[in-house]
Amino acid sequence: MAISQELKLDYPCRWQYKAIVESGVDVHSLVVAILDEREFSLRPSKNSAQGKYESHTITVLVHSDDDRKTIFETLKKEEKIKFVL
């Protein structure tokens, strides 16, 4: 039996996304293109054991549930981003 819990957040708030890309991808340029003129911070996180992939933490101010989910979906659709958490 799955229990669905809705996330309760006080907006606006800072939200973090984890983006996993192949090594060598210019993540900063990707995020600038996706978030347009929104302010964000980008911090490298971990590299895979073989060095093929890198993860980066993207922190951005979100204004609503829809805003948070839209950014997530937009990051997911970017072909150079392999996975988003």
C-alpha positions as CSV (number, residue, x, y, z in Angstrom):
1,M,0.0,0.0,0.0
2,A,1.6,3.3,-1.1
3,I,1.0,6.3,1.0
4,S,1.1,9.6,-0.9
5,Q,2.4,12.6,1.1
6,E,2.2,16.1,-0.4
7,L,5.2,18.2,0.2
8,K,4.3,21.3,2.3
9,L,6.7,24.2,1.6
10,D,6.5,27.9,2.4
11,Y,7.1,29.8,-0.8
12,P,9.2,31.5,-1.9
13,C,12.1,29.2,-0.8
14,R,15.4,28.0,-2.0
15,W,15.3,24.6,-3.7
16,Q,18.2,22.3,-4.6
17,Y,18.3,20.1,-7.7
18,K,21.1,17.6,-8.3
19,A,22.1,17.3,-12.0
20,I,24.3,14.5,-13.3
21,V,26.1,15.1,-16.5
22,E,29.0,13.5,-18.5
23,S,32.4,14.9,-17.5
24,G,33.4,17.9,-19.5
25,V,29.9,19.4,-20.0
26,D,29.7,23.1,-19.3
27,V,27.0,22.8,-16.7
28,H,27.1,26.6,-15.9
29,S,26.1,27.5,-19.5
30,L,23.4,24.8,-19.5
31,V,21.8,26.2,-16.3
32,V,22.1,29.8,-17.5
33,A,20.2,28.8,-20.7
34,I,17.6,26.9,-18.7
35,L,17.0,29.4,-15.9
36,D,17.3,32.4,-18.2
37,E,17.8,35.5,-15.9
38,R,17.1,33.8,-12.6
39,E,19.7,33.9,-9.9
40,F,21.1,30.5,-8.9
41,S,24.2,28.9,-7.4
42,L,26.0,26.0,-8.9
43,R,28.3,23.7,-6.8
44,P,30.1,20.7,-8.0
45,S,29.2,17.6,-5.9
46,K,30.7,14.2,-6.8
47,N,32.3,12.4,-9.7
48,S,31.7,8.8,-10.6
49,A,34.4,6.3,-9.7
50,Q,35.6,6.1,-13.3
51,G,35.3,9.8,-13.8
52,K,32.8,9.5,-16.6
53,Y,30.0,11.5,-14.8
54,E,29.9,14.5,-12.5
55,S,27.1,15.7,-10.3
56,H,26.3,19.3,-9.5
57,T,24.0,21.0,-7.0
58,I,21.8,23.8,-8.4
59,T,20.2,26.0,-5.9
60,V,17.5,28.4,-7.0
61,L,14.7,30.5,-5.5
62,V,11.3,28.9,-6.4
63,H,8.0,30.8,-6.0
64,S,5.4,28.0,-6.1
65,D,4.9,24.2,-6.4
66,D,4.4,24.7,-10.2
67,D,7.5,26.7,-10.5
68,R,9.6,24.1,-8.6
69,K,8.2,21.3,-10.8
70,T,8.6,23.2,-14.0
71,I,12.3,23.8,-13.4
72,F,12.7,20.1,-12.6
73,E,11.0,19.0,-15.8
74,T,13.0,21.5,-17.8
75,L,16.3,20.2,-16.4
76,K,15.1,16.7,-17.1
77,K,14.4,17.5,-20.8
78,E,17.9,18.9,-21.4
79,E,19.7,16.1,-23.3
80,K,23.1,16.9,-21.8
81,I,21.8,16.3,-18.3
82,K,21.6,12.5,-17.8
83,F,19.7,12.5,-14.5
84,V,18.0,15.0,-12.2
85,L,17.2,14.5,-8.5
